[in-house]
Structures are given as C-alpha cells and as structure tokens.
Amino acid sequence: MNPAISEATPPLTAPGGGADALLAECEAFIAKWQISTSQLGVWAIGDKKLVFRLREGKDVVTNTETRVRAFITGFETCASRYGITASSPQARPARKADE
C-alpha cells in the first residue's frame, strides 16, 4: 500500500467510539425524547434508516458520526437552555390537523 495514500485517507470510523457507541447514544436519545428511530435519523442527517442500519451492525463514516453527535448535543443544549424536558409539551412537534 502506498503510505502517502494511507496517511491522507481519513478513517472510516471516528475516534469517538464507532458505530456501537453511536448506536447506544441514539438509543438513549430516542428513549429519553420518545421519538421514533426514523425521526432521529431524519432530524440528524436526513436519513430515516440511520438507526436501522446501526442496529444491523453497519459502520458509519466519520462525517456522519460527527453530524449525529452534533445534532444530539445541540438538541440537548437547546432543550436545557429553554427549560424543555422530555415530558414538556414543547418536546414533541405539534401534529398537523389532518393527522
């Protein structure tokens, strides 16, 4: 293998713990905020199958892992700043009238 290529190529998984650690964080977030797995994926990266793929043991690229963690951290920060808890009515988006 060419050393110049291997040094320049970013790792496929982030040093933050990889897919297993990310899945655990996603599962905790889902349970805390009582949202569906697909909703987390859509909110975080626009992919409703994110958690499903993690549960299947699929790996994620560094950028995806970073984006998901940033979303979770940002969501938690905003919620605490505005006093929103998982049981608050503001924690869940309002349903459309036709649902």
Sequence and secondary structure as in RCSB ss.txt:
>XXXX:A:sequence
MNPAISEATPPLTAPGGGADALLAECEAFIAKWQISTSQLGVWAIGDKKLVFRLREGKDVVTNTETRVRAFITGF
ETCASRYGITASSPQARPARKADE
>XXXX:A:secstr
  HHHHHHS  SS TT HHHHHHHHHHHHHHHHT  HHHHHHHHHS TTHHHHHHTT    HHHHHHHHHHHHHH
HHHHHHTT  TTSGGGS    TT 
